[in-house]
Amino acid sequence: DAGVIQSPRHEVTEMGQEVTLRCKPISGHNSLFWYRQTMMRGLELLIYFNNNVPIDDSGMPEDRFSAKMPNASFSTLKIQPSEPRDSAVYFCASGLREGNTEAFFGQGTRLTVV
Amino acid sequence: AQTVTQSQPEMSVQEAETVTLSCTYDTSESDYYLFWYKQPPSRQMILVIRQEAYKQQNATENRFSVNFQKAAKSFSLKISDSQLGDAAMYFCAYRTYYSGNTPLVFGKGTRLSVIA
């Protein structure tokens, strides 16, 4: 298996622009998590899905952030409009809902908003 | 809500020596899972070791072992025979025991340097 695939690996955008981050979870996994990593706040959970249904989005910082999971093999995290304080590494992770396995992480997307 | 604390922002160890990274957590639950993840400069999050709270025996994976003290809510990672490739950020993480999948709660991390 190729693991969790995120795209793009790096994104540089101007303030006010829309940014879309993409994630393909491991085939067969039915839980998906979006995390944000910054020096100041560490790894924060933004939102997670079980069986494509959002379970907890309380970590989404504000209405500028939205996430979707239209099917079991794809998820997006969108920021509109983007701001410099959104600059961070965004990780997607997937896992199995049944059983007690760890989360498997993608390589992350480094977002820079200038 | 559960919290995870890593009190050592940075640690260093001589190659071939042993180092212990500390982690404490706060929870009112009796069943849960604990993990150590490694994040090298490549950014990839790699699982190092996992411990189920209901197991008294400490988990080991080759040169990596944990000291799990449930009453003290402590979960330290010991790296033996340290190698240059062990240099990375190490994150302690907690997960609720649940029939479904739940998110990991992470500590702020410890940056480990290995000195040749």
Interface residues (C-beta under 8 A of the other chain):
Chain A: N30 S31 F33 G42 L43 L45 Y48 N50 D56 V89 F91 A93 G95 L96 R97 E98 N100 T101 E102 A103 F105 Q107 G108 R110
Chain B: Y33 F35 S42 R43 Q44 M45 L47 R50 E52 F91 R95 Y97 S99 G100 N101 P103 L104 V105 F106 G107 K108 G109
